[in-house]
Amino acid sequence: MKLMRPSQGTELKNKASSDLKEGRTKTALKKAVLGTKKYPKDADFWTIAGISNNQLGLYQKSLFCCKKAFQLRPERVDYAENLAAAFEALGDTAKACEVISLACIRHPENDSLKTIFLETLYRGEEWEEVIEVATEMIEAGPQNGSAHFFRNKAYSEMGYVNESDLDKKKAYDLSPGDLLIATEYGHSLNQKGLLDEANGIYWDTLNQHPQAPDILIELSAIAEGEDEGKVAALIESARLQSDIPIYELEYAFANITAKTEGLGAAMPAYASANKIQQKVEPFDPKDEATRLRRATKIFSPALSHGEWPKAIDPVPIFIIGQPRSGTTLLEMMLSSSPHVHGCGEMNLGPKLARRFIFSNASFGPEDASQFASEYRRLIPGMPLGALAFIDKLPHNYRVLGFLAKSFPNAKFVNLLRDPRDVALSTWIKRFPASGMRYASDLSVMAACANDYRRYMNYWDKQFSDQILTVRYEELVSDPETYGKIVTRFAGIPWDPAILHPEKNTASVKTASMWQVRNKIGVASIGKWKPHAAHLQGFIDKLYPRLWPEYDFSPSSYR
């Protein structure tokens, strides 16, 4: 939220403004509330009160104050932005978009406002509208790097890899000095395995932004040889110059410590980074439990009645499981076949299912037909000869019922991996995506892991003929045997190329982008054991009865 210079030079307003800027939020709020009582038609006091309430987590009060300010001064762009931010804080992205859209109409010459509109639309997962608005902006001004940037992000969410890559490159060419754009472009080169090119982008960017946390995280993961010392020095300098701990810098510090001193030495640093991130981006496991109850309640055995959608080719293959369970590896294996098109992680399933999960709406045959039609309309075009396509969003296990009823020929391959290895792999990665906020709290991670098994136990009862569970440990130990089991289940021809995912040149948009560039191996099995003490908060909260495939006895620690 933005705070403009007070338009009235009253002493009270100046003091409230100063308190807010200096971080004395509660004091600023008290002065601002007093100001609204003394000067109820002064929009600045309402604005200060709105921002203060927002920072204190009092979102409903923040909305009330921001509305007041905007009603008094509707011509103020910053007040429109504040009101939109207040709506977003309450989860009403549609209202936020409406406010910014009207402000864009009122101020058609304001390009920065249009960029804020794109940001708001993107956060609201209105990807088609992002593409439409960005395209209009590009047609009006082809040199608009921000418009290319946000269109790339929307294309990426929808699985349009080529279109996304073109926009990423164009955005960088137009705005190489923009930190956000440069970071995204470098990351995309990383995803393709072009580490030298990515390195070049990162170091060029650091010349302009020497303390950029996201760039330092990227370099901390890929630096080798002499670069490790250089990166370590930059990270330490950035940490010393920061007034407050920044979790991105702490992750970067942990990464470089792991490279130079070993993972054991880095575990306390990862704990510190996760603690800071959890404070900044908290996650309530009760929300996940509510989602589980609602999603599974919709799909009772009685739901089988009615004229449900018929099978349509190409066959959808949904690779599901906990993030970091091997889903990216399996997608890279299967998409090495010319008969299978990998679409990466598409967020279409959760997006289309949201209105049913978070309401009391039922889900019937007509809903399933619309779901399937909209899903197929939004996915990228298939290459000629594709027999199947892959949607590799791990969290699709939450909406499996919707996908199974909408696509009767869909195949779900559930990657099951020792939850302790998953926990370690998750704990030492930084996940900026909002859907992974649980990853920075060990007890919350365990609650979500247990819920994953509850989901799958329920779906296995309802859709057993469409689900194949494959243990990660068996897949990497004997990739040919289990690769053939998966291809038979999915109804696609076997191809020896499936055994060499490291040769697959497809872009990898997940935290596994470095691992899958290597040959299939077993090195990560049981990797949690030397670090069990650091994961005890997770292990203690697991319910062993939900994980019968794995040994939780004291001997398993050896």
Beta strands, then each sheet from edge to edge (+ up, - down):
strand 1: 315-321
strand 2: 340-342
strand 3: 388-391
strand 4: 411-416
strand 5: 467-471
sheet 1: 2+ 3+ 1+ 4+ 5+
end
